[in-house]
Amino acid sequence: MENQYDVIIVGAGVVGNAIARELSKTSVSVAVIEKELDVSMGTSSRNSGVIHSGIHYKPGTLRASLNVLGNSMMADLCRDLKVKIDYIGKLTVARDEEEIKSLYMIKEQGEANGVPGLEILDPNAMEKIQPRVGGIKALHSPSTGIICPYSLTIALAENAHANGCHFFLGHGVTAIRKIQDGFEIEASGKKLTAKVLINSAGLYSADVCRMLGIHEYNIYPCRGEYLILDKRLKGTLNVLVYPAPHHGKAGLGIHLTNTVSGNILIGPSNEYLEDPEDYACTADIMAQLRKEGHALLPELKTTDFIRSFSGLRPKQTRPEVGGFKDFVIEDREDIKGFINLVGIESPGLTSSPAIALMVRDMVGKHLPLTLKNDFIGTRSGMTGHFHELSNEEKADLVAGNPDYGEVVCRCEQITKKEVLDAVENPLGVRTINSIKYRSRAMMGRCQGGFCLPRIVQILEKEFGYRPEDYLLKNRISPLFLGKMRQDTP
Ligand SMILES: Cc1cc2nc3c(=O)[nH]c(=O)nc-3n(C[C@H](O)[C@H](O)[C@H](O)COP(=O)(O)OP(=O)(O)OC[C@H]3O[C@@H](n4cnc5c(N)ncnc54)[C@H](O)[C@@H]3O)c2cc1C
């Protein structure tokens, strides 16, 4: 019946969507409820995009085991979902004797977690991997990778959707009632029921707990700010470069991260906040990141900084405690059918496919999970972008569809066909950011200065958009307030 599901997942981040896709392989009916107008609008699009190796987490914890398993699953998953991934490796660099001790400590920890190929390098060996890296020793972890986090999150959702999972976007869950055989959920005026309810609400996971009378969890948002560098510096970094870890810090330290699109990120900072929606980037932190960026990459120029962004870690530890707590992933005994995920901070992106397996097994204790014969595990389309293809491949595509021959976003070389595909996405999302995250248009040096007006024209001409239809990301972010003047006849 309408709005009655076997399983409902609250939250369409990378974890919720990975669970949805895993369950969509089986016979259960699944819905994902998301308060934002698109998937991947929370922490899942605001992070370093690193597929961690698993050196940083204590053996025996969920963060360690799910990280290592998630890392090993990611290559096949990305191949199937047409998401770019690159296992480029990482150097964790020590600058003094104290830091060298911490390198040996994380090497031992990584080996206990089953991380392959770890090696401590001297400056000569470091120089071969990354010229001018600085530091007196480094730990090399070759299984560290990079990925576009929102591409993965969107791909998981689209694949789950293609396999029958329903998405209720723009529906914030405001109340949950335990009923005899499951749960009644209220979300933006809609009432839905589920036999099993999964809380994957990230920064709001403790609030969802409270809706069911669970008061033992608190989330303390901890902001990490980043600077994005121009693609001019593409190729400067062969590997990721992290500082040696320091006990009690809330993150892994400010580092340089390549992105799969050819930019470099500097960040993230660490700052506890009250407001789980405060994604501001602040002058002080920007100045600190510029300074640390210059120290790590001397060839950086002021004009290389093209944009800033921030993400919020859903920490379970108070500011005065810092450090990390393990993921909470529990099948609640006191509330039958409630599977609860709290504090999925880093390495949640890396761990997402492994978390999905763990949660699937928990669901299997409540509902029979029969594998479907008609599950489609792959997505169509291309991995990456038109401009990355060979000339022959480009010519073939343009011959089949001239919209591939028209470049709309000059900075990122994104074609009209790629923009049209992004507008016509399977989840039916129609915000400007949904086009940006799916096509990469507006993500280059000019940040949409040139291509946004062209995209507006496309939306008006080909999709009949009116001024009030253009939303940046949510219902309170209109792009236009009206016309300045009337069109002349
Ligand atoms: C600065 C930073 C750097 C990081 N770097 C890395 C990294 O390099 N590698 C790595 O593995 N991990 C990294 N992480 C961690 C990773 O980003 C997270 O673990 C992961 O994105 C968590 O995904 P999620 O789906 O649990 O949460 P989210 O992406 O936050 O998704 C939760 C969703 O729930 C929705 N929601 C909340 N409340 C409700 C409600 N009441 N009703 C409906 N929907 C609701 C939200 O809108 C949101 O979309 C980093 C995190 C940060 C902040």
The ligand as an ORCA input file, in Angstrom:
! r2SCAN-3c Opt
* xyz 0 1
  C      35.633     17.980      7.362
  C      35.332     16.536      7.124
  C      36.238     15.726      6.431
  C      35.989     14.377      6.232
  N      36.831     13.646      5.461
  C      36.566     12.341      5.231
  C      37.403     11.574      4.377
  O      38.319     12.102      3.759
  N      37.138     10.256      4.240
  C      36.121      9.635      4.893
  O      35.977      8.429      4.777
  N      35.256     10.364      5.661
  C      35.450     11.690      5.819
  N      34.591     12.436      6.565
  C      33.430     11.775      7.165
  C      32.309     11.566      6.152
  O      32.089     12.728      5.397
  C      31.043     11.187      6.925
  O      31.349     10.123      7.778
  C      29.923     10.742      5.999
  O      29.703     11.678      4.990
  C      28.670     10.555      6.831
  O      27.619     10.257      5.968
  P      26.142     10.169      6.520
  O      25.322      9.641      5.415
  O      26.145      9.426      7.811
  O      25.767     11.665      6.924
  P      25.242     12.890      6.055
  O      25.924     13.005      4.766
  O      25.276     14.078      6.938
  O      23.750     12.495      5.753
  C      22.724     12.581      6.707
  C      21.484     13.083      5.998
  O      20.394     13.037      6.884
  C      19.537     14.116      6.580
  N      18.666     14.351      7.713
  C      19.033     14.775      8.954
  N      17.943     14.871      9.748
  C      16.880     14.501      9.005
  C      15.493     14.406      9.270
  N      14.968     14.705     10.466
  N      14.669     14.009      8.273
  C      15.188     13.686      7.048
  N      16.502     13.777      6.744
  C      17.329     14.163      7.710
  C      20.523     15.240      6.309
  O      19.941     16.301      5.585
  C      21.605     14.538      5.550
  O      21.430     14.604      4.160
  C      34.808     13.802      6.756
  C      33.874     14.617      7.429
  C      34.127     15.972      7.585
  C      33.112     16.846      8.237
*
